[in-house]
């Protein structure tokens, strides 16, 4: 069944452009006719970064320039994450720092948006404890940024908007402003229907909704024309993409994009194991331009914990997926997410997670100690394990995974690998950064003029975190 699609209409987009023009005039009046500058700060996942690129697109349409320094800006927007408590604390800490700029410049505007801003408890905290924040808007109000800015500018009072349909809105017709480079994010769907018991995403991002294939294809071609060569398709649950109305499913979308002309490669994240199919893995295997790597969050190796998490797969099913993927793509690399210390996790449950890690031999892991999120089912579960014990398990897990990562990287010494040189490092002996097809980080000898080029490199040595190579 097709996922709900709720696109902003042409009339709504036109109305927002008009609000943007009015708001921009008011900003220029404050600046005595000079161009206003905006600064954007992003916390959290790649989807948040993609949303920030859309925000910059709306601001560019309004006539804003951009700066990395909040002190130089007329408007600073913090795009926030609600997944972990640490991310929230960073946002509140940075809001405290911005208060000094506001004190020096009363015309300085501060906005908070994103997943944190979709939660009523956070909004109330900002109202009471951060009176200098001018604008707060949730994920569902993203497309109304020009209107909200105009409302604040014209009426002079603080604006808070966390309204919106839980089905969410898709915004088309805005050209994102991306950072320069050769890698780009491309959102193909939004929201999540899974309701994992520990996760706040369905409550702050809304239900799954997929973009039209034609819109995705047009954006993909535009990215290639702009020179991007490593493109990651994004979604909270990317492999449940559904074009609807006879449109493609995710494997079909992936294969269609891989058929575009040019020298590029495609990645995607995040995949849910319950929706990762043999059809998808077969498409990955036969499409040369689709990278042979997959981020497949497992979260735990214990079936009991997976059931409590509402993940809807077993450790055995996960291992079957890994085995099938390697049967059709022997060189495939896996990365994953692991939560340590989920409520009720026993030592036996944790040992099963370690056992799974040793069987899969992930290239790398994103590891977290369980972070309680209000409003989720897990927040009400008994949690008798101490923080000290959770930290001890976390450290043990890191020791195991770091050993695996180092061993797997050292196996590649002497190999010739094709990489895309994507940036500069801080290592004087290996001043370039690159990525392999399997997303391994490569530190490379060479000069800055090589950034953006493909290269065949010889791996000289491998550490836990990176490969070291020469042309």
HUFEN-V30569 format. One record per backbone hydrogen bond with DSSP energy under -1.0 kcal/mol. CO is the residue of the C=O (numbers start at 1). NH is the residue of the N-H. E is the energy in kcal/mol with one decimal. If there is no record, write none. Layout:
CO:NH:E + CO:NH:E
This chain:
6:170:-2.4 + 9:13:-2.5 + 10:14:-2.5 + 11:15:-2.3 + 12:16:-2.1 + 13:17:-2.0 + 14:18:-2.1 + 15:19:-2.3 + 16:20:-2.4 + 17:21:-2.1 + 18:22:-1.9 + 19:23:-2.7 + 20:24:-2.5 + 21:25:-1.8 + 22:26:-1.7 + 23:27:-2.2 + 24:28:-2.5 + 25:29:-1.9 + 26:30:-1.6 + 27:31:-1.6 + 28:33:-3.7 + 29:32:-1.2 + 31:34:-1.4 + 36:65:-2.5 + 37:74:-2.9 + 37:75:-1.4 + 38:67:-2.1 + 39:77:-2.6 + 41:79:-3.2 + 45:49:-1.5 + 46:50:-2.5 + 47:51:-2.2 + 48:52:-2.3 + 49:53:-2.1 + 50:54:-1.6 + 51:55:-2.4 + 52:56:-2.8 + 53:57:-1.6 + 53:177:-2.3 + 54:58:-2.1 + 55:59:-2.4 + 56:60:-2.7 + 57:61:-2.0 + 58:62:-1.2 + 59:64:-2.5 + 60:63:-1.3 + 65:38:-2.4 + 69:72:-1.5 + 70:73:-1.1 + 74:109:-2.6 + 75:39:-2.6 + 76:111:-2.6 + 77:41:-2.6 + 78:113:-2.9 + 79:43:-2.2 + 80:115:-1.6 + 84:88:-1.3 + 85:89:-2.3 + 86:90:-2.0 + 87:91:-1.7 + 88:92:-2.3 + 89:93:-2.4 + 90:94:-2.5 + 91:95:-2.3 + 92:96:-1.7 + 93:97:-1.5 + 94:98:-2.1 + 95:99:-1.1 + 97:100:-1.1 + 98:102:-2.2 + 99:103:-2.1 + 100:104:-1.6 + 101:105:-2.3 + 105:108:-2.3 + 109:76:-2.5 + 110:134:-1.6 + 110:135:-1.7 + 111:78:-2.7 + 112:137:-2.2 + 113:80:-2.6 + 115:118:-1.2 + 116:119:-1.8 + 119:123:-2.1 + 120:124:-2.5 + 121:125:-1.8 + 122:126:-2.5 + 123:127:-2.5 + 124:128:-2.1 + 125:129:-3.1 + 126:130:-1.8 + 130:133:-2.0 + 134:159:-2.5 + 135:112:-2.7 + 136:161:-2.9 + 138:141:-1.2 + 139:142:-1.1 + 141:144:-1.9 + 142:145:-1.5 + 144:148:-2.4 + 145:149:-2.6 + 146:150:-2.2 + 147:151:-2.4 + 148:152:-2.2 + 149:153:-2.8 + 150:154:-3.0 + 151:155:-2.0 + 152:156:-1.9 + 159:136:-2.4 + 161:138:-2.4 + 165:168:-2.1 + 166:207:-2.6 + 170:8:-2.2 + 182:229:-2.6 + 182:230:-2.2 + 184:232:-2.7 + 186:234:-2.6 + 188:211:-2.6 + 190:209:-2.2 + 196:199:-1.8 + 197:378:-2.9 + 200:203:-1.1 + 200:204:-1.4 + 201:205:-3.1 + 206:192:-2.4 + 209:190:-2.5 + 212:216:-2.1 + 213:217:-3.0 + 214:218:-2.1 + 215:219:-2.1 + 216:220:-2.7 + 217:221:-2.4 + 218:222:-2.0 + 219:223:-2.2 + 220:224:-2.0 + 221:225:-2.2 + 222:226:-1.5 + 223:228:-2.2 + 224:227:-1.2 + 229:265:-2.1 + 230:184:-2.1 + 231:267:-2.6 + 232:186:-2.6 + 233:269:-2.2 + 234:188:-2.6 + 234:189:-1.1 + 237:240:-2.2 + 238:241:-1.5 + 244:247:-2.4 + 248:243:-2.5 + 249:253:-2.6 + 250:254:-2.9 + 251:255:-2.2 + 252:256:-2.2 + 253:257:-2.4 + 254:258:-2.2 + 257:260:-1.7 + 265:231:-2.3 + 266:291:-2.7 + 267:233:-2.7 + 269:235:-1.2 + 270:238:-2.0 + 272:275:-1.9 + 277:281:-2.0 + 278:282:-2.6 + 279:283:-1.9 + 280:284:-2.3 + 281:285:-1.9 + 282:286:-1.9 + 283:287:-1.4 + 287:290:-1.5 + 289:266:-2.8 + 291:293:-1.5 + 292:333:-1.6 + 294:335:-1.9 + 295:271:-1.4 + 298:300:-2.0 + 299:339:-2.0 + 302:306:-2.7 + 303:307:-2.2 + 304:308:-2.0 + 305:309:-2.3 + 306:311:-2.4 + 307:310:-1.1 + 309:197:-1.9 + 314:318:-2.2 + 315:319:-2.3 + 316:320:-1.9 + 317:321:-2.1 + 318:322:-2.1 + 319:323:-2.5 + 320:324:-2.5 + 321:325:-2.7 + 322:326:-2.2 + 323:327:-1.4 + 324:328:-1.5 + 325:329:-2.0 + 329:332:-2.1 + 333:294:-2.0 + 334:363:-3.1 + 335:296:-2.6 + 336:366:-2.7 + 337:299:-2.9 + 338:368:-2.3 + 340:370:-3.0 + 342:345:-2.8 + 346:350:-2.4 + 347:351:-2.4 + 348:352:-1.6 + 349:353:-1.4 + 350:354:-2.2 + 351:355:-2.3 + 352:356:-2.0 + 353:357:-2.4 + 354:358:-2.1 + 355:359:-1.6 + 356:360:-2.7 + 357:361:-2.6 + 364:336:-1.1 + 366:338:-2.2 + 368:340:-3.4 + 373:376:-1.7 + 377:380:-1.4 + 378:381:-1.6 + 386:390:-2.1 + 387:391:-2.5 + 388:392:-2.1 + 389:393:-2.4 + 390:394:-2.6 + 391:395:-2.5 + 392:396:-2.0 + 393:397:-2.6 + 394:398:-2.3 + 395:399:-2.1 + 396:400:-2.0 + 397:401:-2.8 + 398:402:-3.1 + 399:403:-1.7 + 400:404:-1.9 + 401:405:-3.0 + 402:406:-2.2 + 403:407:-2.2 + 404:408:-2.8 + 405:409:-2.3 + 406:410:-2.4 + 407:411:-1.3 + 409:412:-1.3 + 410:413:-1.2 + 412:415:-2.3 + 415:459:-2.6 + 417:457:-2.9 + 419:455:-2.4 + 420:435:-1.5 + 421:452:-3.2 + 423:433:-2.6 + 431:425:-2.6 + 432:444:-2.7 + 433:422:-1.8 + 433:423:-1.4 + 434:442:-2.7 + 435:420:-1.8 + 436:439:-1.7 + 440:436:-1.7 + 441:467:-2.6 + 442:434:-1.9 + 443:469:-2.5 + 444:432:-2.3 + 447:450:-2.2 + 448:451:-1.7 + 450:453:-2.1 + 453:421:-2.7 + 455:419:-2.9 + 457:417:-2.7 + 458:470:-1.6 + 459:414:-3.1 + 461:468:-2.8 + 466:463:-3.1 + 467:443:-3.3 + 468:460:-3.2 + 468:461:-1.5 + 469:445:-1.6 + 470:458:-2.8
